[in-house]
């Protein structure tokens, strides 16, 4: 049975999440709801402000009303609803929530008629709600909203045997004082007390204070004072009649006081419902505005993909025209030579993106030719960008996220070397830097990273045919300042920092199974390193091990499945850039300690080891990214 109805974002009016008595407290304390992973199909459609509800499987009651404060996503808390965070959550489709309106829960008999179409088995139903269903549930729950500061006569306790009863019949003064001020009578069983705890605060607010009691007594005595003389002066019969009259007036006074309390309560509830209605109207306006923005974003993504394809066709037409019409500008041989020169330049040039030179952040893009030691300036990016990740797809350079000391980005830019132009692309789902990136099977992936507060295990995927970023299967571990490469049809994520320790572990992503598996670990923990694929093997180069910048190089052979220590570089360096030109790896820039930037460029070839070069054109550079745009 499919886990969802398949409602789109525009159709989704609300979502029901599940819990038990054991997990409900954690849901509400951590302000986090979750469902099994397959429910991400619609949880990802949750946007801030969407109404949410919580179904308790233990007593089969529906609680509300809650609302989303963020978008639905996978693994917001990877360890939620586990014993002290000791394992991986079984409910990774998650959303952050907050209370919208505290209400009495609905029994299944109450809410079932509203969502009858969602039931696919007698005890199981789809959690997606359309707008009509969500509106009806909100209306029903609102009618049972927990009214603030109301009299105890209007309160119906969830478990009458465990609550003090405030009677409506007249009591002696000392008895009434004890009755009104008494605390809820709970058993000594802590679990039962916890189950009633959501109502304790509401009940306590409903108690009369001493001033209210005194006013009540004075009013009743004043109203009945005129009858006291008749009782004292009359005979027995008169006294009996006066006594009966006094009792009747006592009842009348009690009734009037109850009516006044009821009217006051209803007035307060009407005001609260009016405020809630106004709040709902604002929410609807916000949702409509978000829908407009979403439609504009969809149109932009479609336009972006169309422009991209048009540009590719125009570029091909230009090349074909230059070859088929040699008399206009170049001879056929000259055109072929020019085309070959462009490709040769791309094959032999390293594009260095952004970074930091020890003084300022950079938006620059440079083309570096190791063979001639020439650094050519290309058109700059739209913003200064360091700690960014890069990848190549269809001959174009893509730059993802990153940031400066001002903050982190979610923006993406693409660069076409033929016309030296940058283009803005659809943004990532979250701001991040120190992530890794790679292209696989015509799609772009950004992996891990962080935002200065949190480290991520999340993976985002961009399909040019769809035109937007979607979440893919997250890694097994959070990784910040990691490296990633594509090799033999798989993605590899290596090293990094998880917020607690530096990592020597690595993972492999198989797109056929859409899953990550752990591979053997390196000998050295590291982050801020580079990984390059040379002749089907992974080279993990340099990095920071938590104490120092290391020159250590380790080599992973996928067919063997183990790491071996390679020849080290001449200089320890972390947060470097590295790229492969033909059969040579070039290590560029980086820190040699916590303050000094390496200027020396090193070159590695199999059988020759690492060689310090005399290449000077690059200068000081760290936190930069490097890539070759030519054909493999």
N, C-alpha and C positions, 0 to 999 in steps of 0.2 A: 504494500500500500504506500503510495506517495506521501511524503511527510507534509505536503502543503497543497493549498488550493491553486497556487500560481497567480495570486493577485499582483498586479504591477504597482509601482509606487503611487500612481495617481488613483488607484482603486483602494489601496490599503488604508483602512480607517483606524486600525488598532491591532495590537497583538496581545495574546494571552501567554504568559510564561508559567511554568510549573514549579512546585516546591513540595516539601513535606514538612511535618512539624519539626523535623531535625534540621532542615536547611533553611526554613523561612527566616529565622532570626539573622542568619548570615546574609541572606538576600537583602533584608531591610537595613541592617547595620552597615554593610559595605555599599549599599545603594547600587547593587549590581544584580541583574537578572541574567539567566543563562539557559540554553537548551542544547541538546546533542548537536554534533557538528552538521548533520544533514539539513538541519533547519536554517542554516545560513542562507539558503536559497531565498528566504523572505526576510530573515533578520537583517540582512545587509540593506534592505529597503527602508529600514527604520531611520527616520531623521529626527533631529531635536524638535520636541513639542508634540510628538505623536502619543496619543493616549495608550497606556499599557495597563494590564491587569495581571493579578497573580492568583493562580489556582492551586489550592492546597489539596494534594492527593489524599492526605491522611483523613480529613473530614469532608472533602469534596465541596469546599466552599470557595467562592470567588471574592478576592479582596481588591480594593481599589479606592480611589482612582490615582494612578501614577502617570508620569510622563517621561519620555526620553530626554536626557540632557546632552546626548551625543548620538552619533550615528552607530548603527549596529555593525559589529565587526567580530572577527575571530580572535579569541585569546586575549581579550583586554586584561584579564587576570588568568595567567596560565595555570595557577595552582588553586583556583577557587573551588570551594566545596570538597576539599581534600583534608585529611587529618593533619592540621597544622601546616599545610602546604607541603606535605611529604610526597605528593605525587602530581601527575598531570591531570588536569580537570577532565571530567567526562562530559562537561557542558560548555564547549568552547564558543558556541554562537551566542555572543553576549552583547549587552547594552547597559550603559550607565543610566540610572533613573533618579527621580526625586518624587516626593509626595505632591500631588496636585490638590486632592481633597480627601480627607480621612472620612471613611464611611463604614457603616456596619457591613460585614460580609454578606453575600447572597448565597443561599443554599442552591444546590443544583436544580431543585424543583422550581426555584424562582428564575434562574437565568437560562435554563435549558430551552424554554420556548423561543427565546430571542435568537439563539444560535442553533436551532434545531437542524438547519441545513448542513451544519458543520459536522454532525455526528456521523461517523462511518462505522462505528460499533456501539453497542449499548453504553459502554463506559469510556469510549474514546472519541475525541473530536479534534478537528483541525484548529490550530491556534490562530490562524489568520482571521481577521475580522474586516468585513467591508465597512463602508462609512455608516450605512444604516444600522448595522448591528452594534458598532461602537457607540453611536449616538443613543441607542435605546439602553445599552448597558450603563452609560454615563447617567442617563435620566433616572434609571431605576436605583442606582447606587446613590445618586445625589439626594433622592427622596429619603434615604436612610442615613444621611450625613450625620456624623457625630457633632451635635450642636454644642458650641462652647458655652460654659457657664449657665447651664439650665438647672432647674430644680430636680430633685431626686425623683419626684413623682412621675416625670416623663421618661425616666431612664429604665430600660429593660435589661437587666444583667444577663450575661451569657450563661452563667451557671448560678441560678438563684440560691442554691444550697450553700454556696461559698461567699455570699455577699450579705452584708447587714441590710435588713429590711426597714425602710422608713414608712411607718403606717400613716394613713390619711385620717384615722379617727383621733379624737382628742386624747392627749396623754397628759399625765402630771408633768409639771415643769421640769423636775429633775429627771424624769423618764425621757421626756422629749430631748433634753440636752444630751443625754447619753446616747439616745438613738441617732440623733443627727450627726453628732461628732464622732461616732464610732468608726473605726477603720474597717475595711473589708475583712470578713472572716475567712481567712485562707487556711487550708490544711497545712501541716508542717512539711508536706511533700514539696520539695523545691521545683520539680518538673511541673506540677500542677500550677504552682505560683507563676512560673514562667509562661505557661500557656495563657494565664489571665493577665499578664503584664501589659499587653497592648491596651487593655481597658482601664488599668489602674489610674493612669494619669487623668483620663476623662472623668472617671468616677469621682476622684478627689476634687476636681474642679466643680463638681455638682453639689458639694456639701455647703450647707448654710454656715456662715460665720456667726460669731456671737452677737454682732450688731444686728444682723437680720433677725435673729431669734428674739432679741429684746424688743425690736420694733413690732414684730408679730404679736408678742404678748401684750404690749401696751395698747395696740389697736383693738385687740379682742376684749381687753378689760374695759377700755373706754366705751366701746359699743354696748357692752353688757351692763355698764354702771347704773343706768336708769332703772334697771329691773331689781337692783339690790334692795332698795328701800321697801318696795312692796313685799319682798320676801321676808324682811325683818319685822315689819309692822303687822302683817296679816296673820290670820289664824292658820290652823293646820291645812285646811283646804286651799286657802290662798297660797300658802307656802308651797303646797304640792303643785298648784297651777303655775306659780312663778318658777318653780323648779323645772317643770315641763317646758315652759316657755324659754327658760334659759338654755335648756338642752337643745331645743329647736333652733334658737338663735346661734348657739355654738356651731351647730351643723351648718347653718346658713353662712356663718362667717367663714368656716372652713371651706365651704364650696366656693364662696366669692374669692377667697385667697387663691384657691386652686385655679379658678377661671382667670384671675389676673396673671398668675404664673404662666398658664397655658398661652394666654394672649401675648405675653412678653416673649415667650419662647418662639411662638409662631412668627412674631414680628422680626425677631432676630434671624430666624431661618429664612424668611423672605428676603431680608437684606443680604444675607449670605448668598442665597441663590441668584439674586440680581447681580451681585459682584461676580459670582462664578460665570453667569451668562455673559457679562461684559468681558471677562477674562477669556471665555471661549471665543467670543467674536474677534478679539485681538489675535488669538491663536489661528483662527480661520484666515484672517487677513495675512498673517505671517506665512501660513502654508501656501496661500495663493501666490504670494510674492515669491516664495521658494520654488513653486511650480513654474512660474515665469522664468526664473533664473535657470532652472533645470532645462527647460525647453530651449533657452538661448544657448546653454552649454551643449546640448545635443546638436543644435544647429551648427555651433562652432566646430564641434568634433567632425560632423559630416562635411562641413566646408573645408576643414583642415585636410581631411583625407582626400577629398576631391582635388584640392589644389596640389597636394603632394603627387597624386597620380598624373595630373595634367603636366606638372613640372617634369616628371620623369619622361613622359611622352614627348614633350617639347625638346628635352635634352637629346633623346634618341633621334628625333627628327632633324635636329641641328647637325648631329654627327652624320646621319645618312645623307642630308643635303650637301654637306661639305664633301662627301665621298662621291656622290652622284653628279655633282655640278662642279668639277674641278676648274673649268675656265674662269669662274667668277672671282675666286680668290687664290686658291691653292691648286696645285696639281694633285692628282690622286696620290702619288707617292709622298708628296709633302703633307697631305692630310693624314695619311697613315703614320708618317713619322711624328707629326704633332700629337696625334692620339696616343701613340706609343710613349712619347715623352711625358705626357700628362700622367699616364698610368705608372710609368717608371718613377716619376717624382713622388707619386703617392706611395709606391712600394718602398721607397728609400727615405721617406720623411717621417719624422715623429712629430705628431701634433701635441703640444704642451698646453694644457688648459688651466687658466687662472692660477691660484696659489698665493703665496706670500714670500716676499723677498727679504724679510727682516725689518722692513720699514712700513710697507703698505700692502693692502690687499689688492688683488688684480682681477680685472675682467678680460685681460688680454688672451689672445690665442696666437701661438707662434708655431711655425713650421720649422723644425730643426733637421738639418741634413748632416748626419754624422760623417759621411764620406768627404764633405767639403768644409765642415765646421761653419756652416752658414745658418743663422737664425733669422727667419723671415717673419715679419709682422703680418698677420691676417686681420680681418675685421673682428673687433672685440665683441664680447657677449653683451647682453642687455644690462647685466649687473656684475659687480665684483663677486667673485665666487671662488671659495676654497673648500676643501673637504668634500668635493663633489665626486660623483662616480660617473664613468663614461662607458659607452658601448658603441659598436658600429653595426648598422643595419642598412642594407641596400646601398652601400657606398657612402652613407651619411654618418656624421658624428652626432651622437646624442649625449647631452649633459644633464644629470639629474640632481636636484636638491643641492645640498651643500650650504654654505653660509659664510659669514664673517663674524667679527666681534659684535655686530649689531643684532644678529639673530640667524635663524635657520630658514631655508626656503623649501617650498613644495613645487617650485616652478621647474619646467623642463624646456630646454632649447635644443634645436637641431641645426647643424651646420652643413652646407653644401660647398665642397672645396672648388667645384668647377666655376661657380659664379661668386664665391666668397661672400655668402649671405647666411645670416642667422634667421631662424623662424621660431616663434613661440609655439609650443605644443601643449596639449592638455596636461594639466597639473597632476601631481601625485595626490593620493588621498590624505597624506599627512606630511607635515614639515619634517625634514630629516637631513642629517649629514653623516659623513663617515660610513655611508652604506657602500655596497659593492654592486656592480652591474654587469650584465652579460646579455648576449643575444642567443636565442635558441629556437630553431624551427620557425623563423620568421617573426618571432615575438621578442619583446624586450622585457627584462626582469631587473627590478631593483630589490636588493636583498639586505635585510638587517639594517644597521645604523642606529641612530638615536637623535634626540633633540636637546641634549644637555641635561635633562632630568631623567628620562627613561631610555633604556636600551631596548631594541626591538628584535623579535624573532620573525616579524612579519615579512612577507614577500608580496610585492605588487607586480602585476603583469600587464603589459600594454600590447594589444593586438591592433595593428594599423587598420585592419579591416573593420574593427568595431569602433575604434576611435576614442577609447577611454581606458583608464586604469581600473583593474579589478584585483581583488586579493586572491592570491594563489595559496597553496599549502604552506603554512609557516614552517620555519626550521625547527629542529628539536631543541635548540638552545638560542638564547638571546646573544647577538653578536654585534658589537660596535667596533668600528675601525678594523673590520675584517677584510679579506680579499676573496674574490670569486672569479672563476673562469669557466668557459665551456670546453669540454674535451670529450670527443668520441660520442656525441649525442647526449651528454649529461652535463649538469651543472655541479660545480664543486664550491663549497663555502669553507674557508680555511681560517682558523685562528680567530682573533678578536678579543674583546673584553665584554663581560656580561654584567658589569656593575659591581661584582664582588671579587672576581679574579681574572687574571689573564689566561687565555685559553691556548692549549696545544691541540685541541680536538678539531675534527673536520667532518663534513657531511657531504653526501652525494644525493642529488635530486634526479630521479628518473621520470621524465615527462610521460612515459607510457603508463606508469602506475600512479602518477601524481603524488609521489611520496618521497620523503627524505629518509636516508639511512645513514647511520654512523659508520665511518671508515676508520682505519687505524689512526692513532694520534701521532703528531710530530714529537720529536724529542725535546723541542724548545717551545715554551709558551711565548706568544708574541701577538702584538697588534700593531697597526700602522705599517704593515709590511706590504709587499707586492707579490703576486703570483703570476707566473708566465708559463705558457705551454710551449715546449720545444720538443719536437720529434715525439709527440704523444705522451710526454711526461710533464708533470707539474713541478715547477721550481718555486719554492717559497723563499723569498729573498729579504733579508734584513728584518727590521721592525724593532719594537720596544718590548722588553720582557718584564716590565714592571720595575726594573732597577736601572737599566742602561739600554742604549741603542746597540744592537748586535749586528755583526757582520755575517752571521751564520746563514747558510743556505742548506735547505733540505729538499730532496727530490722524491716524488711519489710516482711509482709505476703502477697504473691502474690494473694491468694484467696480473701483477704480482700481489698488489694490495698492501704494500708496506712502504714506509718512508726510509730513506737512507741519507746520511749526512754527506753533502757535497763539499766542494772546495769553497772556503769562505771568501767573502770580498776582502779587499785590502783595507776598507774603512767601514766601521760600524755605522749604520744609518737607519733612521726610522722616519716614517711619514714621507717616504721617497716616492718617486715616480719611476716606472720601468716599462719598457716596450721591446718588442721583438722586431728587428729589421733583418729580413732574410734569415740567416742562421745564427744571428748574434743578438744577445740580450744586452740592453743598455740600462744601467742604473743611474738615475739622474737626481741630483739634489737630495733633500732630506736633512734631518738634524743629525749631527754627530754626538751632541750632548743636548742638554735641555735648553741651550741658548744659541749655539753656533751652528750655522748652516753649511753643509758640504757643497763645495763648488766643483770638486773633481767628478768627472764622469768616468764610470768603469764599464768595461765591455767583457762579455763572457762568450766563449765559443767552446763547444764540446772538444775535448782533447787538448785545448790550450789554456783552460782555466780563466781566471779573472785578470784583466790587464787594466792598469791605470792609464787613461788616455791624456792627451794634451788638449782636448777639446775645451775651448774657453768661451764660446759664444753664448752658452746658456746662462752662465753666471749663477748667482744665488737663487735657489728656488726650493720651497718646501710646501707641503699641503696641496701640491698640484697633482694633476692627472695627466697620463700620457697614453697615446694610442696611435696605431698605424692604420690608415684608411685604405691602403691598397689591397689587392686580392691576396689571399693566402697562398 
